[in-house]
Amino acid sequence: TPQLVAWLKLDPNMSRNKIILAQHSCRILSDALPSWAAKAEAEHRTRIGVELRKLLGALLSDQGSRLTRNAAECLCMVAAHLTSEAAHDIAKHLALSLQHVQDCVKAGASLDALAQRCLCRHAWTLGTFLEHIEVDAIAAVLQDKDKSAFKEGELASSANQLFVKLCLRGPPSLRPSIIPCLGFLLRRHCQYLRSSLSGDATALDVFRAGLAGREGGEVLQAQSAEVLASLLASYEQAAEAEAPLSSGGDWGATVAASVQKPKISEAVQRLAGLQPQVLALLRVTKSQQTAGHMLCTLSSLSRLGVLHPSSAMPDLLAASVAGFPELVGDVQRLLVRLTEFAPQLLPSRLGAGLQLAAKKLAASQVELGSLAGAKWRFTVLCEMYTMHTETRRNGDRFVEILLAEFETLTQLASPRGEAEVAARDIGGCMLRAELVFALLVALPYRSELEVARVVVGASRFLALRAVPLLLPDPSTVGELKSDDVFGVCVVASLLHVLSQHLCSGTGGNACERLLATGLAAADGGAVEDRQLPAGFSRRPVPCIIPLLTELRAAAEDVDSMLGFLTGQIPIDAPILRGTGTAAAAAAIARAAGAACRAASGGSRRRASCQGSKKRKGSGEDAEAAAKAPRAGAAALPTKRRRVRGSGVDDDDDEAEELPEAAVAGGA
């Protein structure tokens, strides 16, 4: 104790290290004095109390002291446990600080840096004392002539009004320093969170303005976030302190009992009304510290039972993917708590969460093609997948949601004629597609049936959306626009790469086997669900940077995109042998033949048919291709750009044979 007291001695030229020593000395003394005073002799207590009164009073009166809050807290402990004479010191500093703050607010003039620093010191003194003392206890030891200034409620009410005015109408540079004082006051006097009957601004208005960063920018947002998180934490700590007496250590019962008390209940409910502002700040902040405070706030609201989980889920899912790596653990713990008793929240809000994550990634200008390699981004979602997909139905639902996100991307149009807007939309579409692709790659699959769900979904998408572009109708191909083709090309290319990656780790003839397994399971049949080979999840992630780069370069030209798609997905690819692909190819061939037959009635239409012949082959050949499925043959003449590995170039008008399985049937 003598050494701790010695470190509190005021030195005009105190170095940074001495200031830190003095701060820690005040904190240690504040924590240790209650237990030490219970065991120490009365004479020793009085002597230490007198010495601390002198040292702490000097620190509080010093204009340049940066130990105001620490010294005020320690002086409150001295008054409570060592000597009641310290109450006179507290009363003196309270009256002085209140008067100074009132004078500054009434003057309303601009303050220079020195005046602002002095005002902050008095405001912190006032807020700290009102947090730690009972006004009635201070008034009890004062003389009658001094008690008038310490009437019940008046002092705290005056301080609350002053702090609110300074936070809303004070100098913008001063507001981040004043809002903590309001938080100190509300820890003990939570009744000031309620609305004012006179319509005056309240502490809730201060928090709303602070979280929005009005006139204070990111500094005010960060400070408001920290104050709000610490205020809710103080309510939790108060409930925890009562746990051994009120509920035998049961945390849930303690919190429930705490929020049923009128003052606490109203305060917590009103702070819960700030959830939209908290989520909005979590969504846009670029500060890890601010994001951490927002997560602490949401966690406290959840433990206090006033968090609205459905509206919070998308932002939490987005924070797990596009937030800060250091905060992934905090996000995961909160998501586990929210979905423990409401597991349906995950699938119902997953799509919205991925869309928010894509917007955050686009705003942070993440490099295209880099998501799949950043495994930390999908740690939380992979854990949630493992927890909530123990049944086949839940697993199917999870995959269906991800594939549905792919489907929505095909409906996004990229505006033409506005290069800047189009480029932004194209980048956002590709980023969303890459995000879903990377998540499907990262999922912790446990059996072949789980992989088969994804492969079947990819096969169906390619059959319905990609095959019509691989085998286009000659009568309508000239009407295609980039808006119609771009989204399909992005999704189809990524799904083809995904299916190749998943099938490559399950042994020979994997695609056909997985398609058969997935289709049989979808029909409710019995299937043999094999365990995946060891090391399946440790395989290298496919690199899609060249693919996305090439696709982005071709995004504004339909012919370039069709050529790109043809080069990426051969028509005889194993993934195209699933149910529905043959029917799609046959229908397209029949439509092509019908279009050319209808055009044979006139010279003008005949010329159009000849133009179509130059692009896609003759009408007779198309008609023969339409009949090919019934005859068991598979030939469809078409003009193709060079297909990788096929040897077919742009000037080749000869018929390109299709594999029998692609037209007549398959797995």
C-alpha positions in Angstrom: 0.0 0.0 0.0 2.8 2.6 0.7 4.2 2.1 -2.7 0.8 2.4 -4.4 0.2 5.6 -2.5 3.6 6.9 -3.4 2.9 6.6 -7.1 0.0 9.0 -6.8 2.1 11.9 -5.9 1.6 14.7 -8.4 4.6 15.7 -10.5 4.3 18.6 -12.9 6.7 16.8 -15.3 5.2 13.4 -15.0 6.3 11.1 -17.8 4.0 8.8 -19.7 5.2 5.8 -17.7 4.5 7.6 -14.4 1.0 8.5 -15.5 0.4 4.8 -16.4 1.7 3.8 -12.9 -0.6 6.3 -11.3 -3.6 5.1 -13.3 -3.0 1.5 -12.3 -2.4 2.5 -8.7 -5.8 4.1 -8.6 -7.5 1.1 -10.1 -5.8 -1.3 -7.7 -6.6 0.8 -4.7 -10.3 1.1 -5.8 -10.5 -2.7 -6.0 -8.5 -3.5 -2.9 -9.7 -0.9 -0.4 -13.0 -2.5 0.5 -11.4 -5.8 1.6 -8.3 -4.2 3.1 -10.4 -1.8 5.2 -12.4 -4.6 6.7 -9.2 -6.1 8.2 -7.0 -3.0 8.9 -7.0 -1.2 12.3 -9.0 2.0 12.6 -5.9 4.1 13.2 -4.2 2.7 10.1 -7.3 3.2 8.0 -7.6 6.8 9.1 -4.0 7.6 8.4 -4.1 6.1 4.9 -7.5 7.8 4.3 -6.1 11.2 5.1 -3.0 10.7 2.9 -5.2 9.5 0.0 -7.6 12.5 0.4 -4.7 14.8 0.0 -3.1 13.1 -3.1 -6.4 12.4 -4.9 -7.6 15.9 -4.3 -4.5 17.3 -5.9 -5.0 15.1 -8.9 -8.6 16.2 -9.3 -7.7 19.9 -9.0 -4.8 19.8 -11.4 -5.6 21.4 -14.8 -3.3 19.2 -16.8 -4.1 15.9 -15.0 -5.1 13.0 -17.2 -6.1 10.9 -14.1 -9.5 12.5 -13.5 -11.7 9.4 -13.7 -9.2 7.1 -11.9 -8.8 9.6 -9.1 -12.5 10.2 -8.7 -13.3 6.5 -8.5 -10.6 6.0 -5.9 -11.9 9.0 -3.8 -15.3 7.4 -3.8 -13.8 4.2 -2.3 -12.0 6.2 0.3 -15.2 7.9 1.4 -17.1 4.6 1.6 -14.5 2.5 3.4 -11.8 4.7 5.0 -13.0 8.0 6.2 -16.3 9.8 5.9 -14.5 13.1 5.8 -13.8 12.4 2.1 -17.4 13.1 1.4 -16.7 16.8 1.9 -14.1 16.6 -0.8 -16.5 14.8 -3.1 -19.2 17.4 -2.5 -16.8 20.3 -3.2 -15.6 18.8 -6.5 -19.2 17.9 -7.5 -20.4 21.5 -6.9 -17.4 23.0 -8.7 -17.7 20.7 -11.7 -21.5 21.1 -12.0 -21.2 24.9 -11.9 -18.4 24.9 -14.5 -20.4 22.8 -17.0 -23.5 24.9 -16.5 -21.6 28.1 -17.2 -20.1 26.6 -20.4 -23.5 25.5 -21.6 -25.2 28.8 -20.8 -22.5 30.8 -22.5 -22.9 28.8 -25.7 -19.7 30.5 -27.1 -17.1 28.6 -29.0 -14.4 27.2 -26.9 -10.7 27.0 -27.7 -8.6 23.9 -27.1 -7.7 24.8 -23.5 -11.3 25.6 -22.6 -12.5 22.3 -24.1 -10.0 20.4 -22.1 -11.1 22.0 -18.9 -14.7 21.4 -19.7 -13.9 17.7 -20.3 -12.1 17.4 -17.0 -15.1 18.7 -15.1 -17.6 16.7 -17.0 -15.7 13.5 -16.4 -15.4 14.3 -12.7 -19.2 15.0 -12.5 -20.1 11.8 -14.4 -17.8 9.5 -12.4 -19.0 10.8 -9.0 -22.6 10.3 -10.0 -21.9 6.8 -11.1 -20.3 5.7 -7.9 -21.9 7.6 -5.0 -25.4 7.8 -3.4 -26.3 11.5 -3.3 -28.2 10.9 -0.1 -25.1 9.4 1.6 -23.1 12.5 0.7 -25.8 14.9 1.9 -26.0 13.0 5.3 -22.5 14.0 6.3 -22.7 17.6 5.2 -23.9 20.6 7.2 -27.4 21.9 6.7 -26.3 24.9 4.7 -24.6 22.7 2.1 -27.4 20.1 1.8 -29.6 22.2 -0.5 -27.4 21.5 -3.5 -27.7 17.8 -3.0 -31.5 17.2 -3.1 -32.6 13.8 -4.3 -32.6 13.5 -8.1 -31.9 17.2 -8.8 -28.1 16.8 -9.2 -28.3 13.8 -11.5 -31.1 15.3 -13.5 -29.2 18.6 -14.0 -26.1 16.7 -15.1 -28.1 14.5 -17.5 -29.6 17.6 -19.2 -26.2 19.2 -19.5 -24.5 16.2 -21.0 -27.3 15.7 -23.6 -27.1 19.3 -24.7 -23.3 19.1 -25.0 -23.5 15.8 -27.0 -26.1 17.2 -29.4 -25.3 20.9 -29.7 -21.7 21.2 -28.4 -18.6 21.6 -30.5 -18.3 18.6 -32.8 -14.7 18.0 -31.7 -15.9 17.9 -28.1 -18.8 15.4 -28.4 -16.7 12.2 -28.5 -15.2 13.2 -25.1 -18.6 14.1 -23.5 -20.6 11.0 -24.5 -18.7 8.7 -22.0 -19.8 11.0 -19.2 -23.4 10.3 -20.1 -22.7 6.6 -20.0 -21.2 6.9 -16.5 -24.4 8.7 -15.3 -26.8 6.1 -16.9 -25.1 3.2 -15.2 -26.6 4.3 -11.9 -29.5 6.5 -13.1 -31.0 4.4 -15.9 -34.3 6.2 -15.6 -33.0 9.0 -17.8 -33.2 6.7 -20.8 -37.0 7.2 -20.9 -38.6 9.7 -23.2 -39.0 13.3 -21.9 -42.6 14.4 -21.2 -41.7 17.9 -22.4 -40.3 16.6 -25.7 -36.7 17.5 -24.9 -33.9 15.4 -26.3 -32.9 12.4 -24.3 -29.9 10.1 -24.0 -31.4 7.8 -26.6 -31.3 10.7 -29.1 -27.6 11.1 -28.2 -26.9 7.4 -29.0 -28.8 7.6 -32.3 -26.9 10.6 -33.4 -23.6 9.2 -32.2 -24.0 5.8 -34.0 -25.0 7.7 -37.2 -21.8 9.8 -36.8 -23.6 13.1 -37.3 -21.0 15.9 -37.3 -18.6 13.8 -35.4 -17.6 11.2 -38.1 -16.0 7.9 -37.3 -14.5 9.1 -34.0 -18.0 9.8 -32.6 -19.3 6.5 -33.9 -16.5 4.6 -32.3 -17.0 6.4 -28.9 -20.7 5.9 -29.0 -20.3 2.2 -29.8 -17.9 1.8 -26.9 -20.2 3.6 -24.4 -23.3 1.7 -25.5 -21.5 -1.7 -25.1 -20.1 -0.8 -21.7 -23.5 0.4 -20.5 -25.2 -2.8 -21.4 -22.3 -4.8 -19.9 -22.8 -2.9 -16.6 -26.4 -4.0 -16.5 -25.3 -7.6 -17.0 -22.7 -7.3 -14.3 -25.2 -6.0 -11.9 -27.4 -9.1 -12.6 -24.4 -11.4 -12.3 -23.5 -9.9 -8.9 -26.9 -10.9 -7.6 -26.8 -14.4 -9.0 -25.5 -16.2 -5.8 -28.3 -14.7 -3.7 -31.2 -14.5 -6.1 -30.9 -17.6 -8.2 -28.2 -19.9 -6.9 -25.8 -19.0 -9.7 -28.3 -19.6 -12.5 -27.3 -16.9 -15.1 -30.5 -17.2 -17.1 -32.8 -16.9 -14.1 -30.7 -13.9 -12.8 -31.1 -12.0 -16.0 -34.8 -12.8 -16.2 -35.3 -11.5 -12.6 -33.2 -8.4 -13.4 -35.1 -7.3 -16.4 -38.4 -7.7 -14.6 -37.4 -4.8 -12.3 -39.2 -1.7 -13.5 -36.2 0.6 -14.0 -33.9 -2.1 -15.5 -36.7 -3.4 -17.7 -37.5 -0.1 -19.2 -33.9 0.9 -19.7 -33.0 -2.4 -21.5 -36.1 -2.3 -23.7 -35.3 1.3 -24.7 -31.7 0.4 -25.5 -33.0 -2.5 -27.6 -34.7 0.1 -29.8 -31.2 1.1 -31.0 -30.7 -2.3 -32.7 -31.3 -0.9 -36.3 -28.6 1.7 -35.7 -26.2 -0.9 -34.3 -26.7 -3.2 -37.2 -26.3 -0.3 -39.7 -23.0 0.7 -38.1 -21.8 -2.9 -38.1 -22.6 -3.1 -41.8 -20.5 -0.1 -42.8 -17.7 0.4 -40.3 -14.1 0.0 -41.3 -12.9 -0.1 -37.8 -12.3 -3.4 -36.1 -12.6 -1.8 -32.7 -16.0 -0.3 -33.5 -17.2 -3.6 -35.0 -16.1 -5.4 -31.9 -18.1 -3.0 -29.7 -21.2 -3.6 -31.9 -20.9 -7.3 -31.5 -20.6 -6.9 -27.7 -23.7 -4.8 -27.8 -25.7 -7.4 -29.8 -24.4 -10.1 -27.5 -25.6 -8.2 -24.4 -29.0 -7.6 -26.0 -29.2 -11.3 -26.7 -28.3 -12.4 -23.2 -30.8 -9.8 -21.8 -33.5 -11.3 -24.0 -34.3 -8.2 -26.0 -32.5 -8.9 -29.3 -34.6 -9.4 -32.4 -32.8 -12.3 -34.0 -34.4 -12.4 -37.4 -33.3 -8.9 -38.3 -29.9 -9.4 -36.8 -29.1 -12.7 -38.6 -28.2 -11.3 -42.1 -25.8 -8.7 -40.7 -24.1 -11.3 -38.5 -23.8 -13.7 -41.4 -22.3 -11.0 -43.5 -19.9 -10.0 -40.7 -18.7 -13.6 -40.5 -17.8 -13.6 -44.2 -16.9 -10.0 -45.0 -15.9 -8.7 -41.6 -12.7 -8.9 -39.6 -10.8 -12.2 -39.2 -10.1 -11.4 -35.5 -13.9 -11.1 -34.7 -15.0 -14.4 -36.4 -15.0 -16.2 -33.0 -17.3 -13.5 -31.5 -19.7 -13.7 -34.4 -19.8 -17.5 -34.2 -20.6 -17.6 -30.5 -23.5 -15.1 -31.1 -24.9 -17.1 -34.0 -24.7 -20.3 -32.1 -26.7 -18.7 -29.3 -29.3 -17.3 -31.7 -29.8 -20.6 -33.6 -29.7 -22.9 -30.6 -33.4 -22.7 -30.0 -34.4 -21.4 -33.4 -32.4 -23.4 -36.0 -34.9 -22.3 -38.8 -33.3 -18.8 -38.6 -30.2 -20.0 -40.5 -31.8 -21.2 -43.7 -34.5 -18.5 -43.7 -31.9 -15.6 -43.5 -28.9 -17.2 -45.3 -29.7 -15.7 -48.7 -30.1 -12.2 -47.3 -26.8 -12.6 -45.3 -24.9 -13.6 -48.5 -26.3 -10.6 -50.4 -25.1 -8.3 -47.6 -21.7 -10.0 -47.5 -21.3 -9.5 -51.3 -22.1 -5.7 -50.9 -19.5 -5.4 -48.1 -16.9 -7.2 -50.2 -17.6 -5.0 -53.2 -17.3 -1.9 -51.0 -13.9 -3.1 -49.7 -12.7 -3.8 -53.3 -11.7 -7.3 -52.7 -9.7 -8.9 -55.5 -11.8 -10.9 -57.9 -11.1 -14.7 -57.6 -9.6 -14.5 -54.1 -12.5 -15.6 -51.9 -12.1 -19.3 -52.3 -8.6 -19.2 -50.9 -9.5 -17.2 -47.8 -10.9 -20.1 -45.7 -11.4 -18.0 -42.6 -14.3 -16.3 -44.3 -16.4 -19.5 -44.3 -15.4 -20.8 -40.9 -18.6 -19.8 -39.2 -20.9 -20.9 -42.0 -19.2 -24.2 -42.2 -19.6 -24.7 -38.5 -23.3 -23.8 -38.8 -23.7 -26.2 -41.7 -22.3 -29.0 -39.6 -24.5 -28.1 -36.6 -27.8 -27.8 -38.5 -27.6 -30.3 -41.4 -27.6 -33.6 -39.4 -30.8 -34.6 -41.2 -31.1 -35.0 -45.0 -33.9 -32.5 -45.2 -31.9 -29.7 -43.5 -28.9 -30.5 -45.8 -31.1 -30.3 -48.9 -32.5 -27.0 -47.7 -29.1 -25.5 -47.2 -27.9 -26.5 -50.7 -31.2 -25.4 -52.3 -30.7 -21.9 -50.8 -27.2 -21.6 -52.2 -28.3 -22.8 -55.6 -31.3 -20.4 -55.5 -28.7 -17.6 -55.0 -27.2 -18.7 -58.3 -30.6 -18.5 -60.0 -31.2 -15.0 -58.8 -27.9 -13.9 -60.4 -29.2 -14.9 -63.9 -32.0 -12.3 -63.5 -29.6 -9.4 -62.8 -29.3 -7.1 -65.8 -26.2 -5.1 -66.6 -27.2 -1.7 -68.1 -26.0 -0.9 -71.5 -24.8 2.4 -72.6 -23.6 3.4 -69.1 -20.2 2.0 -68.9 -19.6 3.0 -65.3 -22.9 1.6 -63.9 -22.6 -1.5 -66.1 -19.1 -2.2 -64.8 -20.2 -1.9 -61.2 -23.2 -4.2 -61.8 -21.0 -6.7 -63.6 -18.5 -6.8 -60.8 -21.2 -7.1 -58.2 -22.8 -10.0 -60.0 -19.5 -11.8 -60.4 -18.6 -11.2 -56.8 -21.9 -12.7 -55.5 -21.5 -15.7 -57.8 -17.9 -16.2 -56.6 -19.0 -16.0 -53.0 -21.6 -18.7 -53.4 -19.1 -20.8 -55.3 -16.4 -20.4 -52.7 -18.9 -21.4 -49.9 -20.0 -24.6 -51.8 -16.3 -25.5 -52.2 -15.5 -24.9 -48.5 -18.5 -26.8 -47.0 -17.4 -29.7 -44.8 -19.1 -32.5 -46.8 -19.2 -35.8 -44.9 -20.6 -38.3 -47.4 -21.2 -38.7 -51.1 -24.9 -38.0 -50.8 -24.1 -34.5 -49.6 -21.9 -34.0 -52.6 -24.5 -35.5 -54.9 -27.0 -32.8 -53.8 -24.8 -30.1 -55.2 -23.9 -32.1 -58.4 -27.6 -32.7 -59.2 -28.4 -29.1 -58.6 -25.6 -28.0 -60.9 -26.7 -30.5 -63.6 -30.2 -29.2 -63.5 -29.1 -25.6 -63.8 -26.9 -26.4 -66.8 -29.6 -28.4 -68.5 -32.2 -25.7 -68.2 -30.1 -22.5 -68.6 -26.8 -23.4 -70.2 -27.8 -25.9 -72.9 -30.1 -23.4 -74.7 -27.0 -21.2 -75.1 -24.8 -24.1 -76.1 -27.4 -25.2 -78.8 -29.0 -21.8 -79.6 -32.2 -21.5 -81.7 -31.2 -19.9 -85.1 -34.5 -18.0 -85.2 -33.8 -16.1 -81.9 -30.1 -16.1 -81.5 -29.9 -12.6 -83.0 -32.3 -11.3 -80.4 -30.1 -12.2 -77.4 -28.8 -9.4 -75.3 -25.9 -9.3 -72.9 -28.4 -8.8 -70.1 -29.9 -12.2 -71.0 -26.6 -14.1 -71.3 -24.1 -12.7 -68.8 -25.6 -14.0 -65.6 -26.1 -17.5 -67.1 -22.5 -17.6 -68.4 -21.1 -16.6 -65.0 -23.1 -19.2 -63.0 -22.8 -22.0 -65.5 -19.0 -21.6 -65.8 -18.6 -21.7 -62.0 -21.0 -24.6 -61.5 -19.1 -26.6 -64.1 -15.8 -25.9 -62.3 -17.5 -26.8 -59.0 -18.8 -30.1 -60.3 -15.4 -31.0 -61.7 -13.8 -30.2 -58.3 -16.3 -32.2 -56.3 -16.3 -35.2 -58.6 -12.5 -35.3 -58.8 -12.2 -36.3 -55.2 -14.6 -39.2 -55.1 -13.0 -41.7 -57.4 -13.4 -42.9 -61.0 -16.7 -42.5 -62.9 -17.7 -40.2 -60.1 -20.0 -37.8 -61.9 -22.3 -40.5 -63.3 -22.5 -42.2 -59.9 -23.2 -39.0 -58.0 -25.9 -38.0 -60.5 -27.6 -41.4 -60.1 -27.3 -41.2 -56.3 -28.6 -37.7 -56.0 -31.6 -38.3 -58.3 -32.5 -41.5 -56.5 -32.4 -39.7 -53.2 -34.5 -36.9 -54.5 -37.1 -39.4 -55.6 -37.2 -40.9 -52.1 -35.4 -44.1 -53.1 -32.9 -46.1 -51.1 -29.3 -45.2 -51.9 -25.9 -46.3 -50.7 -24.4 -43.3 -48.9 -20.6 -43.8 -49.0 -18.1 -41.9 -46.8 -15.9 -39.5 -48.7 -12.2 -40.5 -49.1 -9.7 -39.2 -46.6 -8.3 -35.9 -47.5 -11.3 -34.9 -49.6 -11.6 -31.5 -47.8 -7.9 -30.8 -47.9 -7.6 -30.8 -51.7 -6.4 -27.5 -53.3 -9.1 -25.0 -54.1 -9.6 -24.5 -57.9 -8.2 -21.3 -59.2 -10.9 -19.3 -61.0 -9.1 -16.0 -61.5 -8.3 -16.6 -65.3 -11.9 -17.7 -65.8 -13.4 -14.6 -64.2 -11.0 -12.3 -65.9 -11.8 -13.7 -69.3 -15.5 -13.6 -68.7 -15.4 -10.0 -67.5 -13.6 -9.0 -70.7 -16.4 -10.5 -72.7 -19.3 -9.2 -70.6 -20.6 -6.7 -73.1 -20.6 -8.8 -76.3 -23.1 -11.7 -76.8 -21.0 -13.5 -79.3 -17.9 -13.4 -77.1 -19.9 -14.7 -74.1 -21.4 -17.5 -76.2 -17.9 -18.5 -77.4 -16.6 -18.3 -73.9 -19.4 -20.6 -72.6 -18.8 -23.1 -75.5 -15.1 -23.2 -74.7 -15.7 -23.7 -70.9 -18.5 -26.3 -71.1 -18.2 -29.0 -73.8 -21.6 -30.4 -74.9 -20.4 -33.9 -74.0 -19.4 -33.0 -70.5 -20.3 -35.7 -67.9 -22.4 -33.2 -65.9 -24.7 -32.7 -68.9 -25.7 -36.3 -69.0 -28.3 -36.0 -66.3 -32.0 -36.1 -66.6 -33.4 -33.2 -68.6 -30.3 -32.5 -70.7 -31.4 -34.8 -73.6 -34.9 -33.4 -73.7 -33.5 -29.8 -73.7 -31.2 -30.6 -76.6 -33.9 -32.3 -78.6 -36.4 -29.5 -78.1 -33.9 -26.9 -79.3 -33.1 -29.0 -82.4 -36.8 -29.4 -83.2 -37.3 -25.6 -82.7 -34.5 -24.9 -85.1 -36.0 -27.2 -87.8 -39.4 -25.7 -87.4 -38.1 -22.2 -87.8 -36.3 -23.0 -91.0 -39.3 -24.9 -92.5 -41.6 -22.0 -91.7 -39.1 -19.6 -93.5 -39.1 -21.6 -96.8 -42.3 -19.9 -98.1 -40.8 -16.7 -99.5 -37.6 -15.3 -100.9 -37.2 -12.8 -98.1 -37.8 -15.5 -95.5 -35.6 -17.9 -97.6 -32.8 -15.4 -97.4 -33.2 -15.3 -93.6 -33.1 -19.0 -93.5 -29.9 -19.0 -95.5 -28.4 -16.5 -93.1 -29.4 -18.8 -90.3 -27.8 -21.7 -92.2 -24.5 -19.9 -92.3 -24.5 -19.5 -88.6 -26.0 -22.8 -87.4 -26.1 -25.2 -90.3 -28.8 -26.0 -92.8 -32.5 -26.3 -92.0 -32.5 -29.9 -93.2 -29.6 -30.8 -91.0 -31.4 -29.2 -88.0 -34.6 -31.2 -88.9 -32.5 -34.3 -89.0 -31.1 -33.5 -85.7 -34.6 -33.1 -84.3 -35.4 -36.6 -85.5 -32.1 -38.0 -84.2 -33.3 -38.8 -80.6 -36.0 -41.2 -82.0 -33.5 -42.9 -84.3 -30.8 -43.1 -81.7 -28.4 -40.9 -83.7 -26.8 -37.7 -82.4 -25.7 -35.2 -84.9 -26.4 -31.5 -84.8 -24.7 -29.2 -87.3 -23.6 -26.0 -85.8 -21.0 -23.3 -86.3 -18.7 -23.1 -83.3 -15.8 -21.0 -82.2 -12.7 -23.0 -81.3 -13.6 -25.3 -78.4 -10.8 -26.2 -76.1 -9.5 -29.6 -77.1 -12.0 -30.1 -79.8 -10.2 -29.0 -82.9 -13.2 -27.0 -84.2 -12.5 -23.5 -85.4 -14.6 -20.5 -86.5 -14.6 -21.3 -90.2 -15.8 -24.9 -89.8 -19.4 -25.3 -91.1 -19.4 -29.0 -91.0 -21.6 -31.0 -88.6 -20.3 -31.4 -85.1 -21.3 -34.7 -83.7 -22.9 -34.8 -80.3 -22.3 -37.8 -78.0 -25.3 -40.1 -78.0 -25.7 -39.6 -74.3 -26.2 -35.9 -74.6 -29.2 -36.3 -76.9 -30.7 -39.7 -76.5 -30.3 -40.0 -72.7 -27.7 -40.5 -69.9 -27.2 -41.2 -66.3 
